[in-house]
């Protein structure tokens, strides 16, 4: 009997194996947030975090409890702007993504 995998799990595994894909996933998450697609952006960023740095390490790096981060990026999460920008800023540094000028 064949087993099936959740798409999110597949996405996270693929991001672990392909840094170029992970970087694109991060950028898509950021773009979705900026385009007003908050649920999509949160979901993409959650998959990126789970597939790369992990919530524990991210929490240590930015001084936020991992459980708070998990809730923040969960389906009913409602992160404050300062928290989301703190996460995005750290994640961009983590992958060496340059800041874009407006």
Secondary structure, 3 states (H helix, E strand, C coil): CCCCCCHHHHHHHHHHHCHHHHHHHHHHHHHHHHCCCHHHHHHHHHHHHHHCCCHHHHHHHHCCCHHHHHHHCCCCCCCCHHHHHHHHHHHHHHHCCCCCCC
